[in-house]
Amino acid sequence: PAAEVLPAALALAARISENGPLGVAVTKRLMRTVVSQGVEAARELAAKEHDSVFKSEDALEGSRAFAEKRTPQWKGR
């Protein structure tokens, strides 16, 4: 229903904003790429961006926070 669209969108945005900023930024680039250039271009971009996200300080922080059952403190690096 139309009355539920904005609250649902805001709830989704809140969930997304809780994630690491590097991962969110790369995900946005991937989605834009798949729409404008296709799946294969997005796969190539994902391969290039993989290490920048998964070897970042934020990736380590996310793992630590999960293990320690606490909210991660993202730094965007």
PDB file of N, H, CA, C and O in Angstrom:
ATOM      1  N   PRO A   1       0.825  -1.219   0.000  1.00  0.00           N
ATOM      2  CA  PRO A   1       0.000   0.000   0.000  1.00  0.00           C
ATOM      3  C   PRO A   1       0.862   1.273   0.000  1.00  0.00           C
ATOM      4  O   PRO A   1       1.945   1.318   0.584  1.00  0.00           O
ATOM      5  N   ALA A   2       0.350   2.278  -0.662  1.00  0.00           N
ATOM      6  H   ALA A   2      -0.529   2.242  -1.136  1.00  0.00           H
ATOM      7  CA  ALA A   2       1.090   3.536  -0.818  1.00  0.00           C
ATOM      8  C   ALA A   2       1.501   4.140   0.518  1.00  0.00           C
ATOM      9  O   ALA A   2       2.593   4.698   0.626  1.00  0.00           O
ATOM     10  N   ALA A   3       0.661   4.043   1.527  1.00  0.00           N
ATOM     11  H   ALA A   3      -0.226   3.590   1.439  1.00  0.00           H
ATOM     12  CA  ALA A   3       0.971   4.631   2.830  1.00  0.00           C
ATOM     13  C   ALA A   3       2.164   3.953   3.503  1.00  0.00           C
ATOM     14  O   ALA A   3       2.759   4.525   4.416  1.00  0.00           O
ATOM     15  N   GLU A   4       2.515   2.768   3.076  1.00  0.00           N
ATOM     16  H   GLU A   4       2.031   2.303   2.334  1.00  0.00           H
ATOM     17  CA  GLU A   4       3.622   2.036   3.702  1.00  0.00           C
ATOM     18  C   GLU A   4       4.946   2.186   2.962  1.00  0.00           C
ATOM     19  O   GLU A   4       5.985   1.737   3.447  1.00  0.00           O
ATOM     20  N   VAL A   5       4.913   2.814   1.793  1.00  0.00           N
ATOM     21  H   VAL A   5       4.069   3.179   1.399  1.00  0.00           H
ATOM     22  CA  VAL A   5       6.116   2.901   0.969  1.00  0.00           C
ATOM     23  C   VAL A   5       7.209   3.726   1.650  1.00  0.00           C
ATOM     24  O   VAL A   5       8.339   3.255   1.778  1.00  0.00           O
ATOM     25  N   LEU A   6       6.901   4.928   2.082  1.00  0.00           N
ATOM     26  H   LEU A   6       5.983   5.311   1.978  1.00  0.00           H
ATOM     27  CA  LEU A   6       7.925   5.781   2.696  1.00  0.00           C
ATOM     28  C   LEU A   6       8.474   5.163   3.979  1.00  0.00           C
ATOM     29  O   LEU A   6       9.694   5.097   4.131  1.00  0.00           O
ATOM     30  N   PRO A   7       7.636   4.710   4.907  1.00  0.00           N
ATOM     31  CA  PRO A   7       8.201   4.079   6.112  1.00  0.00           C
ATOM     32  C   PRO A   7       9.070   2.857   5.792  1.00  0.00           C
ATOM     33  O   PRO A   7      10.096   2.641   6.437  1.00  0.00           O
ATOM     34  N   ALA A   8       8.670   2.069   4.812  1.00  0.00           N
ATOM     35  H   ALA A   8       7.837   2.244   4.288  1.00  0.00           H
ATOM     36  CA  ALA A   8       9.463   0.901   4.434  1.00  0.00           C
ATOM     37  C   ALA A   8      10.800   1.329   3.827  1.00  0.00           C
ATOM     38  O   ALA A   8      11.835   0.734   4.126  1.00  0.00           O
ATOM     39  N   ALA A   9      10.781   2.348   2.982  1.00  0.00           N
ATOM     40  H   ALA A   9       9.940   2.831   2.739  1.00  0.00           H
ATOM     41  CA  ALA A   9      12.013   2.852   2.366  1.00  0.00           C
ATOM     42  C   ALA A   9      12.957   3.416   3.426  1.00  0.00           C
ATOM     43  O   ALA A   9      14.165   3.185   3.368  1.00  0.00           O
ATOM     44  N   LEU A  10      12.419   4.142   4.379  1.00  0.00           N
ATOM     45  H   LEU A  10      11.438   4.329   4.426  1.00  0.00           H
ATOM     46  CA  LEU A  10      13.250   4.697   5.447  1.00  0.00           C
ATOM     47  C   LEU A  10      13.832   3.604   6.334  1.00  0.00           C
ATOM     48  O   LEU A  10      14.977   3.707   6.774  1.00  0.00           O
ATOM     49  N   ALA A  11      13.060   2.569   6.598  1.00  0.00           N
ATOM     50  H   ALA A  11      12.130   2.485   6.241  1.00  0.00           H
ATOM     51  CA  ALA A  11      13.563   1.439   7.388  1.00  0.00           C
ATOM     52  C   ALA A  11      14.689   0.729   6.643  1.00  0.00           C
ATOM     53  O   ALA A  11      15.697   0.360   7.245  1.00  0.00           O
ATOM     54  N   LEU A  12      14.524   0.541   5.353  1.00  0.00           N
ATOM     55  H   LEU A  12      13.705   0.841   4.863  1.00  0.00           H
ATOM     56  CA  LEU A  12      15.566  -0.085   4.550  1.00  0.00           C
ATOM     57  C   LEU A  12      16.821   0.785   4.520  1.00  0.00           C
ATOM     58  O   LEU A  12      17.931   0.271   4.652  1.00  0.00           O
ATOM     59  N   ALA A  13      16.657   2.081   4.351  1.00  0.00           N
ATOM     60  H   ALA A  13      15.755   2.499   4.244  1.00  0.00           H
ATOM     61  CA  ALA A  13      17.798   3.003   4.341  1.00  0.00           C
ATOM     62  C   ALA A  13      18.540   2.959   5.672  1.00  0.00           C
ATOM     63  O   ALA A  13      19.769   3.014   5.698  1.00  0.00           O
ATOM     64  N   ALA A  14      17.811   2.861   6.767  1.00  0.00           N
ATOM     65  H   ALA A  14      16.812   2.816   6.746  1.00  0.00           H
ATOM     66  CA  ALA A  14      18.445   2.766   8.089  1.00  0.00           C
ATOM     67  C   ALA A  14      19.266   1.490   8.203  1.00  0.00           C
ATOM     68  O   ALA A  14      20.373   1.513   8.743  1.00  0.00           O
ATOM     69  N   ARG A  15      18.741   0.385   7.705  1.00  0.00           N
ATOM     70  H   ARG A  15      17.842   0.366   7.267  1.00  0.00           H
ATOM     71  CA  ARG A  15      19.483  -0.889   7.742  1.00  0.00           C
ATOM     72  C   ARG A  15      20.742  -0.807   6.890  1.00  0.00           C
ATOM     73  O   ARG A  15      21.803  -1.278   7.301  1.00  0.00           O
ATOM     74  N   ILE A  16      20.634  -0.215   5.716  1.00  0.00           N
ATOM     75  H   ILE A  16      19.772   0.168   5.383  1.00  0.00           H
ATOM     76  CA  ILE A  16      21.788  -0.078   4.829  1.00  0.00           C
ATOM     77  C   ILE A  16      22.853   0.796   5.478  1.00  0.00           C
ATOM     78  O   ILE A  16      24.042   0.490   5.386  1.00  0.00           O
ATOM     79  N   SER A  17      22.444   1.875   6.131  1.00  0.00           N
ATOM     80  H   SER A  17      21.478   2.124   6.206  1.00  0.00           H
ATOM     81  CA  SER A  17      23.407   2.805   6.726  1.00  0.00           C
ATOM     82  C   SER A  17      24.157   2.204   7.910  1.00  0.00           C
ATOM     83  O   SER A  17      25.162   2.765   8.346  1.00  0.00           O
ATOM     84  N   GLU A  18      23.696   1.094   8.428  1.00  0.00           N
ATOM     85  H   GLU A  18      22.880   0.638   8.074  1.00  0.00           H
ATOM     86  CA  GLU A  18      24.400   0.417   9.524  1.00  0.00           C
ATOM     87  C   GLU A  18      25.597  -0.393   9.019  1.00  0.00           C
ATOM     88  O   GLU A  18      26.436  -0.819   9.813  1.00  0.00           O
ATOM     89  N   ASN A  19      25.679  -0.605   7.720  1.00  0.00           N
ATOM     90  H   ASN A  19      24.997  -0.259   7.074  1.00  0.00           H
ATOM     91  CA  ASN A  19      26.762  -1.382   7.132  1.00  0.00           C
ATOM     92  C   ASN A  19      27.990  -0.514   6.892  1.00  0.00           C
ATOM     93  O   ASN A  19      27.920   0.715   6.921  1.00  0.00           O
ATOM     94  N   GLY A  20      29.111  -1.178   6.654  1.00  0.00           N
ATOM     95  H   GLY A  20      29.168  -2.176   6.630  1.00  0.00           H
ATOM     96  CA  GLY A  20      30.357  -0.458   6.406  1.00  0.00           C
ATOM     97  C   GLY A  20      30.262   0.427   5.181  1.00  0.00           C
ATOM     98  O   GLY A  20      29.743   0.001   4.150  1.00  0.00           O
ATOM     99  N   PRO A  21      30.756   1.655   5.275  1.00  0.00           N
ATOM    100  CA  PRO A  21      30.627   2.596   4.161  1.00  0.00           C
ATOM    101  C   PRO A  21      31.354   2.151   2.893  1.00  0.00           C
ATOM    102  O   PRO A  21      30.891   2.444   1.791  1.00  0.00           O
ATOM    103  N   LEU A  22      32.474   1.456   3.024  1.00  0.00           N
ATOM    104  H   LEU A  22      32.851   1.218   3.920  1.00  0.00           H
ATOM    105  CA  LEU A  22      33.176   0.983   1.828  1.00  0.00           C
ATOM    106  C   LEU A  22      32.330  -0.032   1.070  1.00  0.00           C
ATOM    107  O   LEU A  22      32.203   0.044  -0.152  1.00  0.00           O
ATOM    108  N   GLY A  23      31.758  -0.971   1.793  1.00  0.00           N
ATOM    109  H   GLY A  23      31.860  -1.033   2.786  1.00  0.00           H
ATOM    110  CA  GLY A  23      30.909  -1.991   1.166  1.00  0.00           C
ATOM    111  C   GLY A  23      29.672  -1.402   0.534  1.00  0.00           C
ATOM    112  O   GLY A  23      29.261  -1.819  -0.549  1.00  0.00           O
ATOM    113  N   VAL A  24      29.071  -0.427   1.209  1.00  0.00           N
ATOM    114  H   VAL A  24      29.404  -0.088   2.089  1.00  0.00           H
ATOM    115  CA  VAL A  24      27.874   0.224   0.667  1.00  0.00           C
ATOM    116  C   VAL A  24      28.225   0.979  -0.613  1.00  0.00           C
ATOM    117  O   VAL A  24      27.491   0.912  -1.599  1.00  0.00           O
ATOM    118  N   ALA A  25      29.343   1.694  -0.594  1.00  0.00           N
ATOM    119  H   ALA A  25      29.939   1.748   0.207  1.00  0.00           H
ATOM    120  CA  ALA A  25      29.742   2.461  -1.781  1.00  0.00           C
ATOM    121  C   ALA A  25      30.013   1.538  -2.971  1.00  0.00           C
ATOM    122  O   ALA A  25      29.583   1.823  -4.089  1.00  0.00           O
ATOM    123  N   VAL A  26      30.721   0.441  -2.732  1.00  0.00           N
ATOM    124  H   VAL A  26      31.071   0.210  -1.824  1.00  0.00           H
ATOM    125  CA  VAL A  26      31.013  -0.489  -3.822  1.00  0.00           C
ATOM    126  C   VAL A  26      29.720  -1.132  -4.330  1.00  0.00           C
ATOM    127  O   VAL A  26      29.540  -1.290  -5.537  1.00  0.00           O
ATOM    128  N   THR A  27      28.833  -1.495  -3.428  1.00  0.00           N
ATOM    129  H   THR A  27      28.979  -1.366  -2.447  1.00  0.00           H
ATOM    130  CA  THR A  27      27.556  -2.081  -3.837  1.00  0.00           C
ATOM    131  C   THR A  27      26.774  -1.118  -4.724  1.00  0.00           C
ATOM    132  O   THR A  27      26.187  -1.529  -5.725  1.00  0.00           O
ATOM    133  N   LYS A  28      26.765   0.162  -4.358  1.00  0.00           N
ATOM    134  H   LYS A  28      27.241   0.496  -3.545  1.00  0.00           H
ATOM    135  CA  LYS A  28      26.066   1.152  -5.186  1.00  0.00           C
ATOM    136  C   LYS A  28      26.696   1.239  -6.576  1.00  0.00           C
ATOM    137  O   LYS A  28      25.986   1.303  -7.580  1.00  0.00           O
ATOM    138  N   ARG A  29      28.048   1.240  -6.631  1.00  0.00           N
ATOM    139  H   ARG A  29      28.624   1.188  -5.815  1.00  0.00           H
ATOM    140  CA  ARG A  29      28.725   1.278  -7.935  1.00  0.00           C
ATOM    141  C   ARG A  29      28.393   0.037  -8.758  1.00  0.00           C
ATOM    142  O   ARG A  29      28.185   0.125  -9.968  1.00  0.00           O
ATOM    143  N   LEU A  30      28.345  -1.116  -8.097  1.00  0.00           N
ATOM    144  H   LEU A  30      28.514  -1.187  -7.114  1.00  0.00           H
ATOM    145  CA  LEU A  30      28.014  -2.351  -8.810  1.00  0.00           C
ATOM    146  C   LEU A  30      26.598  -2.307  -9.365  1.00  0.00           C
ATOM    147  O   LEU A  30      26.370  -2.720 -10.502  1.00  0.00           O
ATOM    148  N   MET A  31      25.658  -1.821  -8.595  1.00  0.00           N
ATOM    149  H   MET A  31      25.844  -1.485  -7.672  1.00  0.00           H
ATOM    150  CA  MET A  31      24.275  -1.751  -9.066  1.00  0.00           C
ATOM    151  C   MET A  31      24.142  -0.786 -10.240  1.00  0.00           C
ATOM    152  O   MET A  31      23.440  -1.066 -11.212  1.00  0.00           O
ATOM    153  N   ARG A  32      24.821   0.348 -10.139  1.00  0.00           N
ATOM    154  H   ARG A  32      25.391   0.575  -9.349  1.00  0.00           H
ATOM    155  CA  ARG A  32      24.789   1.297 -11.265  1.00  0.00           C
ATOM    156  C   ARG A  32      25.418   0.676 -12.511  1.00  0.00           C
ATOM    157  O   ARG A  32      24.917   0.848 -13.622  1.00  0.00           O
ATOM    158  N   THR A  33      26.505  -0.036 -12.316  1.00  0.00           N
ATOM    159  H   THR A  33      26.912  -0.176 -11.413  1.00  0.00           H
ATOM    160  CA  THR A  33      27.209  -0.655 -13.438  1.00  0.00           C
ATOM    161  C   THR A  33      26.358  -1.722 -14.105  1.00  0.00           C
ATOM    162  O   THR A  33      26.293  -1.779 -15.333  1.00  0.00           O
ATOM    163  N   VAL A  34      25.703  -2.573 -13.315  1.00  0.00           N
ATOM    164  H   VAL A  34      25.756  -2.527 -12.317  1.00  0.00           H
ATOM    165  CA  VAL A  34      24.897  -3.638 -13.910  1.00  0.00           C
ATOM    166  C   VAL A  34      23.740  -3.051 -14.723  1.00  0.00           C
ATOM    167  O   VAL A  34      23.356  -3.617 -15.746  1.00  0.00           O
ATOM    168  N   VAL A  35      23.188  -1.930 -14.280  1.00  0.00           N
ATOM    169  H   VAL A  35      23.500  -1.470 -13.449  1.00  0.00           H
ATOM    170  CA  VAL A  35      22.086  -1.302 -15.011  1.00  0.00           C
ATOM    171  C   VAL A  35      22.590  -0.634 -16.294  1.00  0.00           C
ATOM    172  O   VAL A  35      21.962  -0.745 -17.347  1.00  0.00           O
ATOM    173  N   SER A  36      23.720   0.054 -16.197  1.00  0.00           N
ATOM    174  H   SER A  36      24.230   0.144 -15.341  1.00  0.00           H
ATOM    175  CA  SER A  36      24.184   0.818 -17.353  1.00  0.00           C
ATOM    176  C   SER A  36      25.057   0.018 -18.328  1.00  0.00           C
ATOM    177  O   SER A  36      25.071   0.302 -19.525  1.00  0.00           O
ATOM    178  N   GLN A  37      25.796  -0.998 -17.805  1.00  0.00           N
ATOM    179  H   GLN A  37      25.784  -1.229 -16.832  1.00  0.00           H
ATOM    180  CA  GLN A  37      26.752  -1.693 -18.666  1.00  0.00           C
ATOM    181  C   GLN A  37      26.560  -3.206 -18.712  1.00  0.00           C
ATOM    182  O   GLN A  37      27.164  -3.880 -19.547  1.00  0.00           O
ATOM    183  N   GLY A  38      25.739  -3.739 -17.837  1.00  0.00           N
ATOM    184  H   GLY A  38      25.249  -3.191 -17.159  1.00  0.00           H
ATOM    185  CA  GLY A  38      25.475  -5.171 -17.867  1.00  0.00           C
ATOM    186  C   GLY A  38      26.177  -5.955 -16.772  1.00  0.00           C
ATOM    187  O   GLY A  38      27.037  -5.442 -16.056  1.00  0.00           O
ATOM    188  N   VAL A  39      25.781  -7.214 -16.670  1.00  0.00           N
ATOM    189  H   VAL A  39      25.082  -7.630 -17.251  1.00  0.00           H
ATOM    190  CA  VAL A  39      26.269  -8.089 -15.610  1.00  0.00           C
ATOM    191  C   VAL A  39      27.766  -8.351 -15.725  1.00  0.00           C
ATOM    192  O   VAL A  39      28.473  -8.340 -14.717  1.00  0.00           O
ATOM    193  N   GLU A  40      28.251  -8.583 -16.923  1.00  0.00           N
ATOM    194  H   GLU A  40      27.677  -8.592 -17.742  1.00  0.00           H
ATOM    195  CA  GLU A  40      29.675  -8.894 -17.082  1.00  0.00           C
ATOM    196  C   GLU A  40      30.549  -7.731 -16.627  1.00  0.00           C
ATOM    197  O   GLU A  40      31.572  -7.951 -15.980  1.00  0.00           O
ATOM    198  N   ALA A  41      30.172  -6.516 -16.946  1.00  0.00           N
ATOM    199  H   ALA A  41      29.340  -6.336 -17.472  1.00  0.00           H
ATOM    200  CA  ALA A  41      30.928  -5.346 -16.492  1.00  0.00           C
ATOM    201  C   ALA A  41      30.893  -5.241 -14.971  1.00  0.00           C
ATOM    202  O   ALA A  41      31.891  -4.873 -14.352  1.00  0.00           O
ATOM    203  N   ALA A  42      29.766  -5.557 -14.375  1.00  0.00           N
ATOM    204  H   ALA A  42      28.955  -5.856 -14.878  1.00  0.00           H
ATOM    205  CA  ALA A  42      29.655  -5.525 -12.918  1.00  0.00           C
ATOM    206  C   ALA A  42      30.531  -6.606 -12.284  1.00  0.00           C
ATOM    207  O   ALA A  42      31.133  -6.379 -11.235  1.00  0.00           O
ATOM    208  N   ARG A  43      30.604  -7.773 -12.911  1.00  0.00           N
ATOM    209  H   ARG A  43      30.115  -7.958 -13.764  1.00  0.00           H
ATOM    210  CA  ARG A  43      31.484  -8.840 -12.399  1.00  0.00           C
ATOM    211  C   ARG A  43      32.939  -8.393 -12.427  1.00  0.00           C
ATOM    212  O   ARG A  43      33.686  -8.627 -11.477  1.00  0.00           O
ATOM    213  N   GLU A  44      33.333  -7.755 -13.512  1.00  0.00           N
ATOM    214  H   GLU A  44      32.726  -7.566 -14.284  1.00  0.00           H
ATOM    215  CA  GLU A  44      34.707  -7.265 -13.622  1.00  0.00           C
ATOM    216  C   GLU A  44      34.991  -6.214 -12.549  1.00  0.00           C
ATOM    217  O   GLU A  44      36.054  -6.231 -11.927  1.00  0.00           O
ATOM    218  N   LEU A  45      34.057  -5.314 -12.336  1.00  0.00           N
ATOM    219  H   LEU A  45      33.194  -5.300 -12.841  1.00  0.00           H
ATOM    220  CA  LEU A  45      34.216  -4.297 -11.305  1.00  0.00           C
ATOM    221  C   LEU A  45      34.289  -4.940  -9.926  1.00  0.00           C
ATOM    222  O   LEU A  45      35.112  -4.538  -9.103  1.00  0.00           O
ATOM    223  N   ALA A  46      33.447  -5.927  -9.663  1.00  0.00           N
ATOM    224  H   ALA A  46      32.779  -6.253 -10.332  1.00  0.00           H
ATOM    225  CA  ALA A  46      33.462  -6.613  -8.369  1.00  0.00           C
ATOM    226  C   ALA A  46      34.819  -7.251  -8.110  1.00  0.00           C
ATOM    227  O   ALA A  46      35.331  -7.189  -6.992  1.00  0.00           O
ATOM    228  N   ALA A  47      35.399  -7.859  -9.124  1.00  0.00           N
ATOM    229  H   ALA A  47      34.983  -7.909 -10.032  1.00  0.00           H
ATOM    230  CA  ALA A  47      36.716  -8.484  -8.971  1.00  0.00           C
ATOM    231  C   ALA A  47      37.781  -7.433  -8.642  1.00  0.00           C
ATOM    232  O   ALA A  47      38.668  -7.675  -7.823  1.00  0.00           O
ATOM    233  N   LYS A  48      37.687  -6.267  -9.284  1.00  0.00           N
ATOM    234  H   LYS A  48      36.967  -6.070  -9.949  1.00  0.00           H
ATOM    235  CA  LYS A  48      38.654  -5.198  -9.038  1.00  0.00           C
ATOM    236  C   LYS A  48      38.492  -4.599  -7.642  1.00  0.00           C
ATOM    237  O   LYS A  48      39.479  -4.244  -6.998  1.00  0.00           O
ATOM    238  N   GLU A  49      37.254  -4.486  -7.177  1.00  0.00           N
ATOM    239  H   GLU A  49      36.452  -4.774  -7.700  1.00  0.00           H
ATOM    240  CA  GLU A  49      36.960  -3.823  -5.904  1.00  0.00           C
ATOM    241  C   GLU A  49      37.060  -4.754  -4.695  1.00  0.00           C
ATOM    242  O   GLU A  49      37.087  -4.288  -3.556  1.00  0.00           O
ATOM    243  N   HIS A  50      37.115  -6.054  -4.933  1.00  0.00           N
ATOM    244  H   HIS A  50      37.093  -6.432  -5.859  1.00  0.00           H
ATOM    245  CA  HIS A  50      37.058  -7.037  -3.843  1.00  0.00           C
ATOM    246  C   HIS A  50      38.041  -6.731  -2.712  1.00  0.00           C
ATOM    247  O   HIS A  50      37.638  -6.609  -1.555  1.00  0.00           O
ATOM    248  N   ASP A  51      39.310  -6.608  -3.038  1.00  0.00           N
ATOM    249  H   ASP A  51      39.637  -6.706  -3.978  1.00  0.00           H
ATOM    250  CA  ASP A  51      40.320  -6.405  -1.998  1.00  0.00           C
ATOM    251  C   ASP A  51      40.152  -5.081  -1.264  1.00  0.00           C
ATOM    252  O   ASP A  51      40.433  -4.997  -0.069  1.00  0.00           O
ATOM    253  N   SER A  52      39.699  -4.051  -1.963  1.00  0.00           N
ATOM    254  H   SER A  52      39.470  -4.119  -2.934  1.00  0.00           H
ATOM    255  CA  SER A  52      39.542  -2.753  -1.301  1.00  0.00           C
ATOM    256  C   SER A  52      38.522  -2.810  -0.176  1.00  0.00           C
ATOM    257  O   SER A  52      38.594  -2.020   0.766  1.00  0.00           O
ATOM    258  N   VAL A  53      37.578  -3.731  -0.262  1.00  0.00           N
ATOM    259  H   VAL A  53      37.519  -4.372  -1.027  1.00  0.00           H
ATOM    260  CA  VAL A  53      36.581  -3.889   0.792  1.00  0.00           C
ATOM    261  C   VAL A  53      37.025  -4.951   1.799  1.00  0.00           C
ATOM    262  O   VAL A  53      37.049  -4.696   3.004  1.00  0.00           O
ATOM    263  N   PHE A  54      37.372  -6.127   1.309  1.00  0.00           N
ATOM    264  H   PHE A  54      37.352  -6.333   0.331  1.00  0.00           H
ATOM    265  CA  PHE A  54      37.604  -7.263   2.206  1.00  0.00           C
ATOM    266  C   PHE A  54      38.960  -7.236   2.914  1.00  0.00           C
ATOM    267  O   PHE A  54      39.170  -7.990   3.864  1.00  0.00           O
ATOM    268  N   LYS A  55      39.872  -6.387   2.473  1.00  0.00           N
ATOM    269  H   LYS A  55      39.702  -5.774   1.701  1.00  0.00           H
ATOM    270  CA  LYS A  55      41.155  -6.250   3.156  1.00  0.00           C
ATOM    271  C   LYS A  55      41.278  -4.895   3.859  1.00  0.00           C
ATOM    272  O   LYS A  55      42.381  -4.459   4.188  1.00  0.00           O
ATOM    273  N   SER A  56      40.168  -4.252   4.080  1.00  0.00           N
ATOM    274  H   SER A  56      39.272  -4.607   3.812  1.00  0.00           H
ATOM    275  CA  SER A  56      40.160  -2.924   4.696  1.00  0.00           C
ATOM    276  C   SER A  56      40.141  -3.016   6.224  1.00  0.00           C
ATOM    277  O   SER A  56      39.868  -4.071   6.796  1.00  0.00           O
ATOM    278  N   GLU A  57      40.435  -1.891   6.864  1.00  0.00           N
ATOM    279  H   GLU A  57      40.656  -1.034   6.400  1.00  0.00           H
ATOM    280  CA  GLU A  57      40.300  -1.800   8.323  1.00  0.00           C
ATOM    281  C   GLU A  57      38.860  -2.093   8.744  1.00  0.00           C
ATOM    282  O   GLU A  57      38.620  -2.739   9.765  1.00  0.00           O
ATOM    283  N   ASP A  58      37.912  -1.613   7.948  1.00  0.00           N
ATOM    284  H   ASP A  58      38.108  -1.088   7.119  1.00  0.00           H
ATOM    285  CA  ASP A  58      36.505  -1.835   8.284  1.00  0.00           C
ATOM    286  C   ASP A  58      36.131  -3.314   8.253  1.00  0.00           C
ATOM    287  O   ASP A  58      35.304  -3.755   9.051  1.00  0.00           O
ATOM    288  N   ALA A  59      36.725  -4.084   7.347  1.00  0.00           N
ATOM    289  H   ALA A  59      37.397  -3.726   6.699  1.00  0.00           H
ATOM    290  CA  ALA A  59      36.436  -5.523   7.298  1.00  0.00           C
ATOM    291  C   ALA A  59      36.895  -6.192   8.588  1.00  0.00           C
ATOM    292  O   ALA A  59      36.187  -7.026   9.152  1.00  0.00           O
ATOM    293  N   LEU A  60      38.078  -5.822   9.046  1.00  0.00           N
ATOM    294  H   LEU A  60      38.654  -5.144   8.587  1.00  0.00           H
ATOM    295  CA  LEU A  60      38.589  -6.364  10.303  1.00  0.00           C
ATOM    296  C   LEU A  60      37.714  -5.922  11.468  1.00  0.00           C
ATOM    297  O   LEU A  60      37.406  -6.716  12.356  1.00  0.00           O
ATOM    298  N   GLU A  61      37.321  -4.670  11.463  1.00  0.00           N
ATOM    299  H   GLU A  61      37.572  -4.024  10.742  1.00  0.00           H
ATOM    300  CA  GLU A  61      36.444  -4.158  12.518  1.00  0.00           C
ATOM    301  C   GLU A  61      35.111  -4.884  12.521  1.00  0.00           C
ATOM    302  O   GLU A  61      34.590  -5.210  13.588  1.00  0.00           O
ATOM    303  N   GLY A  62      34.557  -5.140  11.361  1.00  0.00           N
ATOM    304  H   GLY A  62      34.981  -4.875  10.495  1.00  0.00           H
ATOM    305  CA  GLY A  62      33.288  -5.852  11.281  1.00  0.00           C
ATOM    306  C   GLY A  62      33.381  -7.249  11.871  1.00  0.00           C
ATOM    307  O   GLY A  62      32.487  -7.685  12.596  1.00  0.00           O
ATOM    308  N   SER A  63      34.456  -7.946  11.561  1.00  0.00           N
ATOM    309  H   SER A  63      35.183  -7.592  10.971  1.00  0.00           H
ATOM    310  CA  SER A  63      34.671  -9.290  12.104  1.00  0.00           C
ATOM    311  C   SER A  63      34.848  -9.253  13.614  1.00  0.00           C
ATOM    312  O   SER A  63      34.271 -10.065  14.337  1.00  0.00           O
ATOM    313  N   ARG A  64      35.646  -8.310  14.079  1.00  0.00           N
ATOM    314  H   ARG A  64      36.115  -7.650  13.491  1.00  0.00           H
ATOM    315  CA  ARG A  64      35.851  -8.182  15.529  1.00  0.00           C
ATOM    316  C   ARG A  64      34.553  -7.848  16.245  1.00  0.00           C
ATOM    317  O   ARG A  64      34.228  -8.445  17.271  1.00  0.00           O
ATOM    318  N   ALA A  65      33.821  -6.898  15.702  1.00  0.00           N
ATOM    319  H   ALA A  65      34.086  -6.413  14.868  1.00  0.00           H
ATOM    320  CA  ALA A  65      32.570  -6.486  16.335  1.00  0.00           C
ATOM    321  C   ALA A  65      31.586  -7.651  16.392  1.00  0.00           C
ATOM    322  O   ALA A  65      30.894  -7.829  17.394  1.00  0.00           O
ATOM    323  N   PHE A  66      31.522  -8.435  15.334  1.00  0.00           N
ATOM    324  H   PHE A  66      32.085  -8.290  14.520  1.00  0.00           H
ATOM    325  CA  PHE A  66      30.634  -9.593  15.316  1.00  0.00           C
ATOM    326  C   PHE A  66      31.049 -10.587  16.399  1.00  0.00           C
ATOM    327  O   PHE A  66      30.205 -11.073  17.152  1.00  0.00           O
ATOM    328  N   ALA A  67      32.339 -10.890  16.481  1.00  0.00           N
ATOM    329  H   ALA A  67      33.025 -10.495  15.869  1.00  0.00           H
ATOM    330  CA  ALA A  67      32.841 -11.846  17.464  1.00  0.00           C
ATOM    331  C   ALA A  67      32.612 -11.348  18.888  1.00  0.00           C
ATOM    332  O   ALA A  67      32.347 -12.134  19.798  1.00  0.00           O
ATOM    333  N   GLU A  68      32.717 -10.032  19.068  1.00  0.00           N
ATOM    334  H   GLU A  68      32.931  -9.394  18.329  1.00  0.00           H
ATOM    335  CA  GLU A  68      32.550  -9.435  20.390  1.00  0.00           C
ATOM    336  C   GLU A  68      31.100  -9.040  20.674  1.00  0.00           C
ATOM    337  O   GLU A  68      30.795  -8.493  21.734  1.00  0.00           O
ATOM    338  N   LYS A  69      30.217  -9.319  19.730  1.00  0.00           N
ATOM    339  H   LYS A  69      30.464  -9.763  18.869  1.00  0.00           H
ATOM    340  CA  LYS A  69      28.783  -9.016  19.868  1.00  0.00           C
ATOM    341  C   LYS A  69      28.534  -7.541  20.216  1.00  0.00           C
ATOM    342  O   LYS A  69      27.823  -7.205  21.163  1.00  0.00           O
ATOM    343  N   ARG A  70      29.155  -6.687  19.404  1.00  0.00           N
ATOM    344  H   ARG A  70      29.732  -6.960  18.634  1.00  0.00           H
ATOM    345  CA  ARG A  70      28.982  -5.248  19.583  1.00  0.00           C
ATOM    346  C   ARG A  70      28.757  -4.592  18.228  1.00  0.00           C
ATOM    347  O   ARG A  70      28.969  -5.210  17.185  1.00  0.00           O
ATOM    348  N   THR A  71      28.335  -3.363  18.252  1.00  0.00           N
ATOM    349  H   THR A  71      28.162  -2.861  19.099  1.00  0.00           H
ATOM    350  CA  THR A  71      28.125  -2.582  17.033  1.00  0.00           C
ATOM    351  C   THR A  71      29.474  -2.147  16.479  1.00  0.00           C
ATOM    352  O   THR A  71      30.301  -1.622  17.225  1.00  0.00           O
ATOM    353  N   PRO A  72      29.716  -2.351  15.188  1.00  0.00           N
ATOM    354  CA  PRO A  72      30.990  -1.922  14.613  1.00  0.00           C
ATOM    355  C   PRO A  72      31.114  -0.400  14.584  1.00  0.00           C
ATOM    356  O   PRO A  72      30.126   0.324  14.465  1.00  0.00           O
ATOM    357  N   GLN A  73      32.342   0.053  14.695  1.00  0.00           N
ATOM    358  H   GLN A  73      33.145  -0.535  14.791  1.00  0.00           H
ATOM    359  CA  GLN A  73      32.651   1.476  14.592  1.00  0.00           C
ATOM    360  C   GLN A  73      33.392   1.675  13.266  1.00  0.00           C
ATOM    361  O   GLN A  73      34.617   1.565  13.199  1.00  0.00           O
ATOM    362  N   TRP A  74      32.627   1.967  12.224  1.00  0.00           N
ATOM    363  H   TRP A  74      31.633   2.057  12.279  1.00  0.00           H
ATOM    364  CA  TRP A  74      33.200   2.078  10.884  1.00  0.00           C
ATOM    365  C   TRP A  74      34.057   3.323  10.756  1.00  0.00           C
ATOM    366  O   TRP A  74      33.742   4.362  11.335  1.00  0.00           O
ATOM    367  N   LYS A  75      35.141   3.220   9.998  1.00  0.00           N
ATOM    368  H   LYS A  75      35.397   2.375   9.527  1.00  0.00           H
ATOM    369  CA  LYS A  75      36.031   4.353   9.729  1.00  0.00           C
ATOM    370  C   LYS A  75      36.093   4.715   8.256  1.00  0.00           C
ATOM    371  O   LYS A  75      36.611   5.772   7.898  1.00  0.00           O
ATOM    372  N   GLY A  76      35.568   3.845   7.397  1.00  0.00           N
ATOM    373  H   GLY A  76      35.147   2.986   7.689  1.00  0.00           H
ATOM    374  CA  GLY A  76      35.616   4.123   5.969  1.00  0.00           C
ATOM    375  C   GLY A  76      36.986   3.928   5.361  1.00  0.00           C
ATOM    376  O   GLY A  76      37.336   4.555   4.361  1.00  0.00           O
ATOM    377  N   ARG A  77      37.769   3.035   5.990  1.00  0.00           N
ATOM    378  H   ARG A  77      37.485   2.526   6.802  1.00  0.00           H
ATOM    379  CA  ARG A  77      39.093   2.725   5.437  1.00  0.00           C
ATOM    380  C   ARG A  77      39.427   1.275   5.681  1.00  0.00           C
ATOM    381  O   ARG A  77      40.500   0.815   5.291  1.00  0.00           O
TER     382      ARG A  77
END
